[in-house]
Amino acid sequence: MDISVILPTYCERDNIENLISAIETSLLPLGREIEILVVDDNSPDQTSEAVQAHLARPGVQVRSFIRTQERGLATAIQYGIQQSSGDRIVVMDTDFNHSPANLPQIVELLDEYDLVIGSRFVKGGGMEDRKRYAFSLVYNWFIQLVLWHGIRDSLSGFFAMRRQALFSLDLNGIFRGYGEYFIRLTHIACRRKLKIVEVPVFYTLRKHGFSKSRFGSMLRDYTLTALSLRFRKSDKKE
Protein backbone atom coordinates (compact mmCIF):
# COMPACT_ATOMS: atom_id res chain seq x y z
CA MET A 1 0.00 0.00 0.00
CA ASP A 2 1.33 3.45 -0.91
CA ILE A 3 -0.82 5.98 0.97
CA SER A 4 -2.82 5.65 4.19
CA VAL A 5 -5.09 8.55 5.15
CA ILE A 6 -6.26 8.46 8.78
CA LEU A 7 -9.49 10.20 9.74
CA PRO A 8 -10.39 10.27 13.47
CA THR A 9 -14.12 10.94 13.87
CA TYR A 10 -16.78 11.68 16.42
CA CYS A 11 -20.22 12.83 15.24
CA GLU A 12 -19.17 13.69 11.69
CA ARG A 13 -21.94 11.95 9.76
CA ASP A 14 -22.76 15.05 7.71
CA ASN A 15 -19.13 15.55 6.65
CA ILE A 16 -17.55 12.14 6.31
CA GLU A 17 -18.90 10.87 2.98
CA ASN A 18 -18.17 14.16 1.21
CA LEU A 19 -14.69 14.20 2.74
CA ILE A 20 -13.89 10.65 1.62
CA SER A 21 -15.07 11.50 -1.91
CA ALA A 22 -12.92 14.64 -1.94
CA ILE A 23 -9.87 12.66 -0.77
CA GLU A 24 -10.43 10.12 -3.53
CA THR A 25 -10.73 12.88 -6.14
CA SER A 26 -7.55 14.52 -4.91
CA LEU A 27 -5.30 11.47 -4.59
CA LEU A 28 -6.39 9.10 -7.37
CA PRO A 29 -4.62 11.09 -10.12
CA LEU A 30 -1.31 10.27 -8.41
CA GLY A 31 -1.75 6.66 -9.56
CA ARG A 32 -0.91 5.20 -6.16
CA GLU A 33 -2.66 2.59 -4.00
CA ILE A 34 -4.76 4.38 -1.37
CA GLU A 35 -6.44 3.34 1.84
CA ILE A 36 -8.64 5.59 3.96
CA LEU A 37 -8.99 4.56 7.60
CA VAL A 38 -11.85 6.07 9.58
CA VAL A 39 -11.42 5.61 13.33
CA ASP A 40 -14.71 6.46 15.02
CA ASP A 41 -15.27 6.75 18.76
CA ASN A 42 -18.70 5.10 18.61
CA SER A 43 -20.49 8.22 17.40
CA PRO A 44 -24.18 8.38 18.36
CA ASP A 45 -24.99 10.08 15.04
CA GLN A 46 -24.07 6.88 13.11
CA THR A 47 -20.94 8.25 11.48
CA SER A 48 -19.63 4.71 11.03
CA GLU A 49 -22.78 3.67 9.16
CA ALA A 50 -22.27 6.54 6.73
CA VAL A 51 -18.70 5.37 6.10
CA GLN A 52 -19.79 1.78 5.51
CA ALA A 53 -22.41 2.97 3.02
CA HIS A 54 -19.79 4.78 0.94
CA LEU A 55 -18.91 3.09 -2.34
CA ALA A 56 -15.15 3.44 -2.70
CA ARG A 57 -13.74 4.14 -6.14
CA PRO A 58 -11.40 1.65 -7.84
CA GLY A 59 -7.91 2.00 -6.42
CA VAL A 60 -9.17 3.06 -2.99
CA GLN A 61 -9.84 0.93 0.05
CA VAL A 62 -12.01 2.48 2.78
CA ARG A 63 -11.71 0.86 6.20
CA SER A 64 -13.91 1.69 9.18
CA PHE A 65 -13.06 1.05 12.83
CA ILE A 66 -15.37 1.67 15.79
CA ARG A 67 -13.78 2.12 19.21
CA THR A 68 -16.04 1.35 22.13
CA GLN A 69 -13.52 1.04 24.96
CA GLU A 70 -11.38 4.11 24.43
CA ARG A 71 -11.98 7.76 23.51
CA GLY A 72 -9.89 10.70 22.42
CA LEU A 73 -8.35 12.31 19.36
CA ALA A 74 -4.71 11.37 19.93
CA THR A 75 -5.34 7.70 20.72
CA ALA A 76 -7.71 7.43 17.73
CA ILE A 77 -4.93 8.68 15.48
CA GLN A 78 -2.47 6.22 16.98
CA TYR A 79 -4.95 3.39 16.49
CA GLY A 80 -5.29 4.34 12.84
CA ILE A 81 -1.53 4.49 12.43
CA GLN A 82 -1.15 1.02 13.89
CA GLN A 83 -3.86 -0.37 11.59
CA SER A 84 -2.43 1.29 8.48
CA SER A 85 -0.27 -0.37 5.85
CA GLY A 86 0.83 2.56 3.69
CA ASP A 87 4.43 3.69 3.22
CA ARG A 88 3.14 7.28 3.45
CA ILE A 89 0.82 8.07 6.33
CA VAL A 90 -1.41 11.15 6.33
CA VAL A 91 -3.47 12.48 9.25
CA MET A 92 -6.16 15.13 8.84
CA ASP A 93 -9.29 16.49 10.50
CA THR A 94 -12.73 15.46 9.31
CA ASP A 95 -14.52 18.83 9.42
CA PHE A 96 -13.01 20.26 6.18
CA ASN A 97 -10.69 22.59 8.11
CA HIS A 98 -8.00 20.59 6.33
CA SER A 99 -8.52 20.69 2.59
CA PRO A 100 -8.12 17.47 0.58
CA ALA A 101 -6.83 19.67 -2.25
CA ASN A 102 -3.52 19.97 -0.36
CA LEU A 103 -2.99 16.20 -0.21
CA PRO A 104 -1.08 15.63 -3.48
CA GLN A 105 1.61 18.17 -2.60
CA ILE A 106 1.88 16.91 0.98
CA VAL A 107 2.18 13.28 -0.10
CA GLU A 108 4.64 13.91 -2.93
CA LEU A 109 6.98 15.93 -0.69
CA LEU A 110 7.61 12.73 1.26
CA ASP A 111 9.97 11.85 -1.59
CA GLU A 112 12.34 14.39 0.00
CA TYR A 113 11.19 14.79 3.63
CA ASP A 114 10.34 12.61 6.62
CA LEU A 115 7.58 14.91 7.94
CA VAL A 116 5.42 17.33 5.95
CA ILE A 117 3.26 19.76 7.94
CA GLY A 118 0.27 21.66 6.60
CA SER A 119 0.97 25.07 8.10
CA ARG A 120 -1.23 28.14 8.50
CA PHE A 121 1.73 30.34 9.34
CA VAL A 122 4.05 30.09 6.36
CA LYS A 123 3.61 32.32 3.33
CA GLY A 124 0.34 31.47 1.57
CA GLY A 125 -1.28 29.86 4.62
CA GLY A 126 -4.10 31.23 6.75
CA MET A 127 -7.53 30.77 8.27
CA GLU A 128 -11.01 31.96 7.42
CA ASP A 129 -11.66 32.55 11.13
CA ARG A 130 -9.51 35.64 11.71
CA LYS A 131 -9.82 35.72 15.51
CA ARG A 132 -8.79 32.11 15.81
CA TYR A 133 -5.95 32.76 13.37
CA ALA A 134 -4.60 35.62 15.48
CA PHE A 135 -4.73 33.61 18.71
CA SER A 136 -3.14 30.54 17.10
CA LEU A 137 -0.37 32.67 15.60
CA VAL A 138 0.52 34.24 18.96
CA TYR A 139 0.36 30.91 20.75
CA ASN A 140 2.65 29.31 18.18
CA TRP A 141 5.15 32.11 18.84
CA PHE A 142 4.99 31.10 22.50
CA ILE A 143 5.69 27.44 21.63
CA GLN A 144 8.64 28.41 19.44
CA LEU A 145 10.04 30.53 22.26
CA VAL A 146 9.64 27.75 24.83
CA LEU A 147 10.89 24.86 22.69
CA TRP A 148 13.56 26.69 20.67
CA HIS A 149 12.65 25.21 17.30
CA GLY A 150 11.63 26.64 13.97
CA ILE A 151 8.26 24.92 13.52
CA ARG A 152 5.76 27.63 12.60
CA ASP A 153 2.58 25.62 13.22
CA SER A 154 2.91 23.22 16.16
CA LEU A 155 -0.89 23.01 16.46
CA SER A 156 -1.67 21.94 12.90
CA GLY A 157 -2.54 18.25 13.10
CA PHE A 158 -2.52 18.12 9.28
CA PHE A 159 0.60 16.16 8.39
CA ALA A 160 2.17 13.28 6.53
CA MET A 161 5.12 11.10 7.51
CA ARG A 162 7.11 8.30 6.03
CA ARG A 163 6.14 5.10 7.74
CA GLN A 164 9.67 4.20 8.77
CA ALA A 165 10.24 7.62 10.35
CA LEU A 166 6.92 7.59 12.21
CA PHE A 167 7.33 4.08 13.61
CA SER A 168 10.82 4.92 14.81
CA LEU A 169 9.24 7.24 17.39
CA ASP A 170 7.64 6.42 20.75
CA LEU A 171 4.01 6.43 19.60
CA ASN A 172 2.63 5.68 23.06
CA GLY A 173 4.50 8.64 24.49
CA ILE A 174 3.39 11.02 21.74
CA PHE A 175 -0.25 10.15 21.12
CA ARG A 176 -1.90 11.09 24.41
CA GLY A 177 -4.60 13.62 25.23
CA TYR A 178 -6.10 15.83 22.55
CA GLY A 179 -4.28 18.06 20.06
CA GLU A 180 -1.19 18.50 22.25
CA TYR A 181 0.11 15.28 20.70
CA PHE A 182 1.23 17.38 17.72
CA ILE A 183 3.42 19.59 19.93
CA ARG A 184 5.16 16.41 21.11
CA LEU A 185 5.43 14.99 17.60
CA THR A 186 6.99 18.08 16.04
CA HIS A 187 9.33 18.68 18.98
CA ILE A 188 10.61 15.11 19.02
CA ALA A 189 10.95 15.09 15.22
CA CYS A 190 13.16 18.18 15.52
CA ARG A 191 15.25 16.58 18.27
CA ARG A 192 15.68 13.48 16.14
CA LYS A 193 16.78 15.73 13.25
CA LEU A 194 14.20 14.37 10.86
CA LYS A 195 13.83 16.23 7.57
CA ILE A 196 10.81 18.51 8.04
CA VAL A 197 9.04 20.97 5.76
CA GLU A 198 5.96 23.14 6.26
CA VAL A 199 3.65 23.87 3.32
CA PRO A 200 0.93 26.53 3.28
CA VAL A 201 -2.66 25.47 3.96
CA PHE A 202 -5.78 27.58 4.48
CA TYR A 203 -8.34 26.53 7.08
CA THR A 204 -11.95 27.08 6.05
CA LEU A 205 -14.87 27.04 8.46
CA ARG A 206 -16.53 23.78 9.42
CA LYS A 207 -19.23 22.81 6.92
CA HIS A 208 -21.48 20.80 9.26
CA GLY A 209 -21.67 19.79 12.89
CA PHE A 210 -19.85 21.33 15.83
CA SER A 211 -16.31 21.55 17.16
CA LYS A 212 -15.28 19.20 19.96
CA SER A 213 -12.46 21.51 21.10
CA ARG A 214 -12.66 23.04 24.58
CA PHE A 215 -10.63 26.23 24.67
CA GLY A 216 -9.87 26.37 28.39
CA SER A 217 -8.68 22.79 28.78
CA MET A 218 -6.76 22.97 25.49
CA LEU A 219 -4.88 26.10 26.57
CA ARG A 220 -3.95 24.47 29.87
CA ASP A 221 -2.92 21.12 28.40
CA TYR A 222 -0.99 22.61 25.46
CA THR A 223 0.93 24.96 27.76
CA LEU A 224 1.79 22.20 30.22
CA THR A 225 2.93 19.99 27.34
CA ALA A 226 5.23 22.66 25.91
CA LEU A 227 6.74 23.44 29.30
CA SER A 228 7.23 19.76 30.17
CA LEU A 229 9.04 19.18 26.88
CA ARG A 230 11.23 22.23 27.45
CA PHE A 231 12.47 21.02 30.81
CA ARG A 232 12.59 17.26 30.30
CA LYS A 233 15.89 15.48 30.08
CA SER A 234 17.05 14.13 26.74
CA ASP A 235 15.67 10.69 25.93
CA LYS A 236 17.25 8.69 23.14
CA LYS A 237 14.10 6.56 22.87
CA GLU A 238 12.03 9.55 21.74
Backbone torsions as a table, in degrees:
resi	resn	phi	psi	omega
1	MET	NA	136.9	-177.3
2	ASP	-89.5	-50.7	-172.3
3	ILE	-127.5	129.1	172.5
4	SER	-115.8	123.9	177.1
5	VAL	-109.1	121.6	-175.6
6	ILE	-104.4	126.5	-177.7
7	LEU	-123.0	101.6	174.5
8	PRO	-79.0	131.0	-175.1
9	THR	-131.3	151.5	166.6
10	TYR	-155.2	114.4	-179.0
11	CYS	56.4	58.0	178.1
12	GLU	-124.1	31.4	-177.6
13	ARG	-55.6	-40.4	-175.1
14	ASP	-75.9	-13.7	-179.4
15	ASN	-105.4	-30.9	-160.8
16	ILE	-66.3	-42.4	-179.1
17	GLU	-65.4	-42.9	178.1
18	ASN	-63.5	-37.4	179.4
19	LEU	-66.2	-45.8	179.0
20	ILE	-59.6	-43.0	178.7
21	SER	-62.0	-41.0	179.8
22	ALA	-66.9	-36.8	176.8
23	ILE	-64.9	-43.7	177.9
24	GLU	-59.4	-47.1	-179.5
25	THR	-60.3	-38.5	-177.3
26	SER	-74.0	-40.6	-171.1
27	LEU	-93.8	-27.8	-175.6
28	LEU	-58.3	-35.7	178.2
29	PRO	-62.0	-14.9	178.2
30	LEU	-72.5	-17.6	178.4
31	GLY	72.9	27.8	-179.0
32	ARG	-111.3	159.0	173.7
33	GLU	-73.1	135.1	-173.8
34	ILE	-130.0	136.4	167.8
35	GLU	-126.5	140.9	177.3
36	ILE	-116.8	120.2	-177.5
37	LEU	-109.9	116.3	177.7
38	VAL	-101.1	117.6	-179.8
39	VAL	-108.7	106.7	-172.9
40	ASP	-108.9	133.7	179.8
41	ASP	-88.1	53.6	174.8
42	ASN	55.8	52.1	-176.6
43	SER	-59.9	132.5	177.8
44	PRO	-71.6	-13.8	-179.4
45	ASP	-89.6	9.4	177.0
46	GLN	67.0	38.8	174.7
47	THR	-55.7	-43.7	-176.7
48	SER	-63.4	-34.6	177.6
49	GLU	-65.4	-36.7	177.9
50	ALA	-65.6	-38.3	177.9
51	VAL	-65.0	-45.8	-177.8
52	GLN	-66.0	-24.5	178.6
53	ALA	-81.1	-13.5	-177.8
54	HIS	-71.4	133.6	177.4
55	LEU	-94.2	105.0	-177.5
56	ALA	-67.8	146.6	178.2
57	ARG	-78.7	157.3	177.3
58	PRO	-56.1	135.1	-177.7
59	GLY	94.4	-3.0	-179.5
60	VAL	-126.6	133.4	173.5
61	GLN	-112.7	123.4	178.0
62	VAL	-106.2	123.0	-177.9
63	ARG	-119.3	135.2	-177.3
64	SER	-118.1	132.7	178.1
65	PHE	-126.9	134.9	178.3
66	ILE	-114.7	121.1	179.1
67	ARG	-98.9	123.7	-179.8
68	THR	-111.5	-13.7	-176.3
69	GLN	-104.4	-16.3	-175.7
70	GLU	-136.5	152.6	-179.1
71	ARG	-135.0	157.2	172.4
72	GLY	124.7	144.2	-176.7
73	LEU	-61.6	-52.2	-173.6
74	ALA	-63.0	-44.5	-178.9
75	THR	-70.0	-29.7	175.4
76	ALA	-65.1	-41.4	177.4
77	ILE	-63.2	-45.5	179.1
78	GLN	-60.8	-41.2	178.3
79	TYR	-59.3	-44.9	178.7
80	GLY	-62.8	-40.7	177.4
81	ILE	-59.4	-44.9	-177.3
82	GLN	-69.4	-25.8	178.1
83	GLN	-87.8	-11.0	-174.4
84	SER	-77.1	163.1	177.6
85	SER	-131.3	1.4	-176.2
86	GLY	-77.8	150.9	175.0
87	ASP	-74.4	-22.0	177.4
88	ARG	-122.4	122.0	-174.7
89	ILE	-112.8	126.1	-178.8
90	VAL	-116.0	138.9	174.4
91	VAL	-124.0	134.3	179.1
92	MET	-151.2	159.1	176.7
93	ASP	-73.4	165.5	-175.9
94	THR	-112.9	16.9	-178.0
95	ASP	-109.4	10.9	-178.4
96	PHE	71.7	9.7	165.5
97	ASN	-58.6	-41.6	178.6
98	HIS	-95.0	120.2	-173.8
99	SER	-84.4	128.3	174.8
100	PRO	-60.0	-21.0	179.6
101	ALA	-63.2	-22.3	179.1
102	ASN	-81.1	-11.8	-171.3
103	LEU	-62.2	-43.9	-178.6
104	PRO	-57.4	-45.1	179.8
105	GLN	-64.0	-43.7	-178.0
106	ILE	-62.6	-44.3	-179.1
107	VAL	-67.6	-44.2	-176.4
108	GLU	-67.7	-29.5	178.9
109	LEU	-67.4	-14.8	175.6
110	LEU	-69.5	-6.6	170.2
111	ASP	-65.5	-27.3	-174.5
112	GLU	-115.7	-21.4	-172.8
113	TYR	-126.1	158.1	175.8
114	ASP	-85.5	-33.2	-176.6
115	LEU	-137.5	124.1	176.5
116	VAL	-115.8	125.3	-176.2
117	ILE	-111.9	129.4	170.5
118	GLY	-79.2	110.3	-169.6
119	SER	-113.6	135.2	175.3
120	ARG	-81.7	-13.6	-166.2
121	PHE	-117.7	19.6	165.9
122	VAL	-105.9	164.5	-175.8
123	LYS	-54.7	126.3	-178.4
124	GLY	99.2	-12.9	178.3
125	GLY	-90.3	171.4	179.0
126	GLY	168.3	-169.4	-180.0
127	MET	-145.5	144.6	175.3
128	GLU	-69.6	-34.9	177.2
129	ASP	-82.4	101.1	-172.3
130	ARG	-68.6	-36.4	179.5
131	LYS	-66.0	-44.6	178.7
132	ARG	-65.3	-35.6	177.9
133	TYR	-61.5	-47.4	-177.6
134	ALA	-61.8	-44.8	-180.0
135	PHE	-64.4	-45.0	-178.7
136	SER	-63.1	-37.7	178.7
137	LEU	-62.0	-49.1	-179.4
138	VAL	-63.3	-41.6	-178.0
139	TYR	-68.0	-33.8	175.9
140	ASN	-67.8	-32.4	172.8
141	TRP	-60.8	-41.7	178.4
142	PHE	-60.1	-45.3	-178.9
143	ILE	-63.7	-41.5	178.2
144	GLN	-61.9	-40.2	179.6
145	LEU	-65.2	-42.0	-177.8
146	VAL	-71.4	-42.7	-171.2
147	LEU	-98.1	-6.1	174.6
148	TRP	57.3	44.3	173.4
149	HIS	-130.4	172.1	-174.4
150	GLY	-98.9	12.3	179.9
151	ILE	-69.2	123.8	-175.8
152	ARG	-83.1	-28.5	-178.1
153	ASP	-131.0	86.7	179.1
154	SER	-84.9	5.9	179.9
155	LEU	-116.9	10.0	-169.7
156	SER	-63.2	-62.9	-174.9
157	GLY	78.3	0.5	176.7
158	PHE	-109.9	102.8	-171.7
159	PHE	-153.6	166.0	173.8
160	ALA	-137.8	144.4	177.8
161	MET	-138.2	150.7	168.9
162	ARG	-66.6	141.3	-176.7
163	ARG	-57.9	-46.2	-177.0
164	GLN	-61.3	-40.9	-180.0
165	ALA	-67.3	-42.3	-178.0
166	LEU	-66.0	-44.8	-177.1
167	PHE	-76.0	-6.9	174.2
168	SER	-80.4	-10.0	-178.2
169	LEU	-94.8	165.1	177.5
170	ASP	-81.6	90.6	-175.2
171	LEU	-63.4	-38.7	-180.0
172	ASN	-64.0	-35.5	179.3
173	GLY	-75.1	-27.8	-177.2
174	ILE	-86.0	-48.1	-169.0
175	PHE	-90.8	76.8	176.2
176	ARG	-132.0	151.0	175.6
177	GLY	77.2	-140.1	-177.1
178	TYR	-111.1	-123.8	-176.1
179	GLY	-75.4	-8.7	179.1
180	GLU	-65.5	-13.9	177.0
181	TYR	-56.3	-33.0	-175.0
182	PHE	-72.8	-29.0	173.1
183	ILE	-63.0	-44.2	178.4
184	ARG	-63.5	-45.9	-175.8
185	LEU	-60.4	-49.7	-177.5
186	THR	-66.8	-39.7	-179.9
187	HIS	-63.7	-46.9	-178.5
188	ILE	-67.8	-37.1	177.1
189	ALA	-61.6	-38.0	176.9
190	CYS	-66.2	-44.1	-179.8
191	ARG	-63.4	-33.8	179.3
192	ARG	-81.7	-2.3	179.3
193	LYS	60.4	37.4	172.4
194	LEU	-69.5	155.3	178.3
195	LYS	-80.8	117.6	-172.3
196	ILE	-124.4	140.6	173.2
197	VAL	-139.2	145.1	174.9
198	GLU	-109.8	133.7	178.3
199	VAL	-118.1	147.6	-176.3
200	PRO	-70.5	134.0	172.2
201	VAL	-133.8	155.2	-179.7
202	PHE	-121.7	120.4	-178.8
203	TYR	-83.4	122.2	172.3
204	THR	-94.4	169.3	-180.0
205	LEU	-73.5	152.1	176.9
206	ARG	-55.0	136.0	-179.6
207	LYS	-80.6	-43.5	-178.3
208	HIS	-140.2	162.2	174.1
209	GLY	77.6	-160.8	-175.1
210	PHE	-137.7	154.9	179.3
211	SER	-73.9	143.9	177.0
212	LYS	-96.7	-1.0	-178.2
213	SER	-71.4	142.5	176.2
214	ARG	-120.9	108.6	-168.0
215	PHE	-56.5	-48.3	-175.7
216	GLY	-60.5	-49.9	-178.7
217	SER	-69.1	-33.9	177.4
218	MET	-64.0	-46.3	-179.8
219	LEU	-59.3	-43.8	178.6
220	ARG	-63.7	-50.5	-174.7
221	ASP	-68.3	-38.5	-179.6
222	TYR	-66.9	-40.8	179.7
223	THR	-65.6	-45.6	178.8
224	LEU	-62.2	-37.7	178.6
225	THR	-63.9	-47.5	-180.0
226	ALA	-61.2	-43.6	-179.0
227	LEU	-67.2	-39.6	180.0
228	SER	-65.9	-36.3	177.3
229	LEU	-69.2	-35.9	-179.8
230	ARG	-63.1	-38.2	-172.0
231	PHE	-105.2	3.4	178.7
232	ARG	-77.1	155.7	177.4
233	LYS	-79.2	154.3	-179.6
234	SER	-59.6	138.3	179.1
235	ASP	-131.3	114.1	-177.4
236	LYS	-65.9	-18.0	-178.6
237	LYS	-85.5	-0.3	176.2
238	GLU	-58.4	NA	NA
